[in-house]
Amino acid sequence: MNTVKKIALAMVVVLPAFAHAGEAKVKWHDFNDYRDVRPGNNSPKGAFHKNVAKNFEKHFNKLAEQLPEGYTFNVEVTDLDLAGDVQFGGINELRIIKPIYFPRIDFNYSVTDKDGKVVSEASDVKLKDMGFMDRIKMGRDEAYYYDKRLITDWFEDELLPSLNSAQS
């Protein structure tokens, strides 16, 4: 086995043990009650909602990895309005992304330490990005890019600094 393969194998085996610090737990309400989580392209509504939940839960967990070991990021999504709007395009319904259809998400959250003590919490956090298309799009084209960026910006600009100042 050459050196590159050995290093790659070591990274696959060893790094996951160190990669996971915090974790996220996400609670959803009925997707039909959210502002706009409608599928385009005639996808079945249930499958689309499961896909949205899976993508957002994965993203929340990725963010939670920045938390100290043993911390849990608990999120309850109370409303969601995905970037874009579903409109008819011929015989299909398509999600059209335009500046007037900006992403929004409302949620409650708490962050608990390894002992279960709440170190940060807030009810009724309301995020929106009315200028979401005015900023440079970084990275690859991924599902729910604008919506995830909205959450990431809040997490990095608001939540992490508040935790760091609380720990000091």
C-alpha positions as CSV (number, residue, x, y, z in Angstrom):
1,M,0.0,0.0,0.0
2,N,1.5,3.3,-0.9
3,T,1.9,6.2,1.5
4,V,-1.1,8.3,0.2
5,K,-3.5,5.3,0.7
6,K,-2.1,4.7,4.2
7,I,-2.7,8.3,5.2
8,A,-6.2,8.4,3.7
9,L,-7.0,5.1,5.5
10,A,-5.7,6.6,8.8
11,M,-7.8,9.7,8.3
12,V,-11.0,7.7,7.7
13,V,-10.4,5.5,10.8
14,V,-8.9,8.0,13.3
15,L,-10.5,11.4,12.5
16,P,-14.1,10.5,13.1
17,A,-13.2,9.8,16.7
18,F,-12.0,13.4,17.1
19,A,-14.4,15.2,14.7
20,H,-17.6,15.0,16.8
21,A,-17.7,17.4,19.8
22,G,-21.3,18.6,20.2
23,E,-24.5,17.2,18.8
24,A,-27.8,18.7,17.6
25,K,-31.3,17.5,18.3
26,V,-34.0,19.0,16.1
27,K,-37.7,19.0,16.7
28,W,-40.1,19.7,13.8
29,H,-43.7,20.8,13.8
30,D,-46.2,19.8,11.1
31,F,-44.6,20.8,7.8
32,N,-48.0,21.7,6.4
33,D,-48.2,24.5,9.0
34,Y,-44.9,26.1,7.9
35,R,-45.0,29.2,5.7
36,D,-43.4,27.7,2.6
37,V,-42.0,24.2,2.5
38,R,-43.8,23.2,-0.7
39,P,-42.1,20.8,-3.1
40,G,-41.5,21.7,-6.7
41,N,-41.2,19.3,-9.7
42,N,-44.3,17.4,-8.6
43,S,-42.3,15.5,-5.9
44,P,-44.4,13.8,-3.3
45,K,-45.0,16.2,-0.3
46,G,-44.0,13.7,2.4
47,A,-40.8,12.7,0.6
48,F,-39.9,16.4,0.1
49,H,-40.5,17.1,3.8
50,K,-38.3,14.2,4.9
51,N,-35.6,15.5,2.6
52,V,-35.8,19.0,4.1
53,A,-35.7,17.6,7.6
54,K,-32.7,15.3,6.8
55,N,-30.7,18.2,5.2
56,F,-31.4,20.7,8.0
57,E,-30.7,18.1,10.7
58,K,-27.4,17.3,9.1
59,H,-26.6,21.0,8.9
60,F,-27.5,21.6,12.5
61,N,-25.3,18.7,13.5
62,K,-22.4,20.0,11.5
63,L,-22.7,23.4,13.3
64,A,-23.0,21.6,16.7
65,E,-19.6,20.0,16.0
66,Q,-18.1,23.5,16.8
67,L,-19.5,23.3,20.4
68,P,-17.4,21.9,23.2
69,E,-17.4,18.1,23.8
70,G,-20.6,16.9,25.4
71,Y,-22.7,20.0,24.5
72,T,-26.1,19.6,22.9
73,F,-27.7,22.1,20.6
74,N,-31.5,21.6,20.9
75,V,-33.6,23.3,18.1
76,E,-37.3,23.4,17.7
77,V,-38.2,24.8,14.3
78,T,-41.5,26.8,14.6
79,D,-41.7,28.2,11.1
80,L,-39.8,27.8,7.9
81,D,-40.0,29.7,4.6
82,L,-37.5,28.3,2.1
83,A,-35.7,30.6,-0.3
84,G,-37.7,31.0,-3.5
85,D,-41.3,30.3,-4.2
86,V,-43.0,27.4,-6.0
87,Q,-44.7,28.5,-9.2
88,F,-46.2,26.8,-12.2
89,G,-43.8,26.5,-15.1
90,G,-45.7,24.9,-17.9
91,I,-47.1,21.6,-16.5
92,N,-44.6,21.5,-13.6
93,E,-44.3,23.3,-10.3
94,L,-40.8,24.8,-9.9
95,R,-39.1,26.6,-7.0
96,I,-38.0,29.9,-8.5
97,I,-35.3,31.7,-6.6
98,K,-35.7,35.5,-6.8
99,P,-34.7,38.3,-4.4
100,I,-38.3,38.9,-3.3
101,Y,-38.6,35.3,-2.0
102,F,-36.0,35.5,0.8
103,P,-35.4,32.6,3.3
104,R,-36.8,32.8,6.8
105,I,-36.7,30.5,9.8
106,D,-38.1,30.8,13.3
107,F,-37.0,28.6,16.1
108,N,-36.5,28.1,19.8
109,Y,-33.1,26.7,21.0
110,S,-31.1,25.8,24.0
111,V,-27.5,24.7,24.4
112,T,-26.8,22.3,27.3
113,D,-23.5,21.2,28.6
114,K,-22.4,17.6,29.3
115,D,-24.2,17.7,32.7
116,G,-27.5,18.8,31.1
117,K,-27.2,22.4,32.4
118,V,-28.6,25.1,30.1
119,V,-25.8,27.4,29.1
120,S,-27.7,29.4,26.4
121,E,-31.3,29.5,25.3
122,A,-33.8,31.7,23.5
123,S,-37.4,31.5,22.4
124,D,-38.8,32.9,19.2
125,V,-35.5,33.5,17.3
126,K,-36.5,34.9,13.9
127,L,-34.0,34.9,11.1
128,K,-34.4,36.3,7.6
129,D,-32.0,37.4,4.9
130,M,-33.7,39.9,2.6
131,G,-30.4,40.4,0.7
132,F,-29.6,36.7,0.3
133,M,-28.9,37.0,-3.4
134,D,-26.7,40.2,-3.1
135,R,-23.9,38.3,-1.4
136,I,-21.3,36.1,-3.1
137,K,-22.3,32.5,-3.2
138,M,-19.4,30.5,-1.7
139,G,-18.8,26.8,-2.2
140,R,-20.6,24.3,-4.3
141,D,-24.2,24.3,-5.2
142,E,-26.0,22.4,-2.5
143,A,-29.6,21.9,-1.5
144,Y,-31.1,24.7,0.6
145,Y,-27.8,26.7,0.3
146,Y,-29.4,30.1,1.2
147,D,-31.4,28.7,4.1
148,K,-28.4,26.9,5.6
149,R,-26.2,30.0,5.2
150,L,-28.8,32.0,7.1
151,I,-28.5,29.6,10.0
152,T,-24.7,29.3,9.8
153,D,-24.3,33.1,9.9
154,W,-26.5,33.3,13.0
155,F,-24.7,30.4,14.7
156,E,-21.2,31.9,14.0
157,D,-22.1,35.5,14.6
158,E,-24.5,35.2,17.6
159,L,-24.5,31.9,19.3
160,L,-20.8,31.0,19.4
161,P,-19.7,34.4,20.7
162,S,-22.3,34.3,23.4
163,L,-21.1,30.9,24.5
164,N,-17.5,32.0,24.5
165,S,-18.2,35.1,26.6
166,A,-20.3,33.0,29.0
167,Q,-17.4,30.5,29.5
168,S,-14.8,33.3,30.1
